[in-house]
């Protein structure tokens, strides 16, 4: 998704930016769906608790990211430096999100589809 944002900050043809946003939207949609399936599959009997914690985490991430981005733009202004800072914060969030599953890899076996 960050690549699509970067594409729209430099002069590129509109169709190229549109394709970038389509790919970003597809990735975000697949990521949220797979995340939900994995959490609820692992919940076994505590689906309500797991789904509420997942939703709280999603909303907290959005609020914190928006707040940090707004603070950066407010302090640095809507300049190239301010918007670059927002992209750096977003990139740091991506890195943290990619590192998080490694904490659970040893304690949880990989998901396998149910047998029919």
Secondary structure in CASP SS format (residue, H / E / C, confidence):
PFRMAT SS
TARGET T0000
AUTHOR 0000-0000-0000
METHOD secondary structure of the structure
MODEL  1
X C 1.00
X H 1.00
X H 1.00
X H 1.00
X H 1.00
X H 1.00
X H 1.00
X H 1.00
X H 1.00
X C 1.00
X C 1.00
X C 1.00
X C 1.00
X H 1.00
X H 1.00
X H 1.00
X H 1.00
X H 1.00
X H 1.00
X H 1.00
X H 1.00
X H 1.00
X H 1.00
X H 1.00
X H 1.00
X H 1.00
X H 1.00
X H 1.00
X H 1.00
X H 1.00
X H 1.00
X H 1.00
X H 1.00
X H 1.00
X H 1.00
X H 1.00
X H 1.00
X H 1.00
X H 1.00
X H 1.00
X H 1.00
X H 1.00
X H 1.00
X C 1.00
X C 1.00
X C 1.00
X H 1.00
X H 1.00
X H 1.00
X H 1.00
X H 1.00
X H 1.00
X H 1.00
X H 1.00
X H 1.00
X H 1.00
X H 1.00
X H 1.00
X H 1.00
X H 1.00
X H 1.00
X H 1.00
X H 1.00
X H 1.00
X H 1.00
X H 1.00
X H 1.00
X H 1.00
X H 1.00
X H 1.00
X H 1.00
X H 1.00
X H 1.00
X H 1.00
X H 1.00
X H 1.00
X C 1.00
X C 1.00
X C 1.00
X H 1.00
X H 1.00
X H 1.00
X H 1.00
X H 1.00
X H 1.00
X H 1.00
X H 1.00
X H 1.00
X H 1.00
X H 1.00
X H 1.00
X H 1.00
X H 1.00
X H 1.00
X H 1.00
X H 1.00
X H 1.00
X H 1.00
X H 1.00
X H 1.00
X H 1.00
X H 1.00
X H 1.00
X C 1.00
X C 1.00
X C 1.00
X C 1.00
X C 1.00
X C 1.00
X C 1.00
X C 1.00
X C 1.00
X C 1.00
X C 1.00
X C 1.00
X C 1.00
END
